[in-house]
Amino acid sequence: MAAGNAASYEAPHFSFREAAVQLFLDTTDTAVLEELAATGLVDGVTTNPSLIAKSGRPMLEVIAEICALVEGPVSAEVAATDAETMIREGERLAQIAPNVTVKVPLTFDGLQATRALSRQGTMVNVTLCFTAVQALLAAKAGATFVSPFIGRLDDMGFDGMRLIDEIRTIYDQYDFDTEILAASIRTPDHVKAAAIAGADCATIPPEVFRRLIQHPLTDKGLEQFTADWAGTGQSILDARAFDA
């Protein structure tokens, strides 16, 4: 295009719908989270007591930092096992930031807490789901998310992705709003399979997240293109390249 026409050129307008599949990071490492969130591809974060313990930092401090780094849901898990204390802990966690999602275990006490917290307008992630019937109960209790553990089922010789298929079928059949958050993700293939099976979200360790973009042919192609371009001696940023 000649330089004289550039000023009158109007870029086409594109409309992008909100992504249907959400990618969460499973981490409490705020430095790593800040780095990966800069890609614009991180929709939320999940944490658990083991990750909090590994961080060696106060839980409320860590959750507050994470909530400041991402706009999406941040799962913070209760430590209690009885419904009454879970509710009190959930209410405390929800005060940290508007995007806190209270995480509770898939027990009868956890489901009681889910119903109580969800009725207060708090997002709830019901975790440690290993059967479709458990997921049905979580949805009936009003869970925002249910977290089926794919990798742990695979470790026991079961097909973890079949569980995603079963939950998706049940939720679609009865029009439940609860979102399927695939957890215990071990590989990029887990992410692909979860998306194919209809999971709404996948929570991914940072090392697996980084591997999502990797392929040797991508690297090889980029290396070739870069070498060929260097051989032309051109620069796209050189204003003289646009002189007509």
Helices and strands as residue ranges (DSSP letters): H 3-6, E 22-26, H 30-37, E 44-46, H 49-55, H 59-69, E 74-77, H 83-94, E 100-105, H 108-119, E 123-129, H 132-140, E 145-148, H 150-155, H 160-174, E 179-182, H 188-197, E 201-204, H 206-211, H 216-232, G 239-242
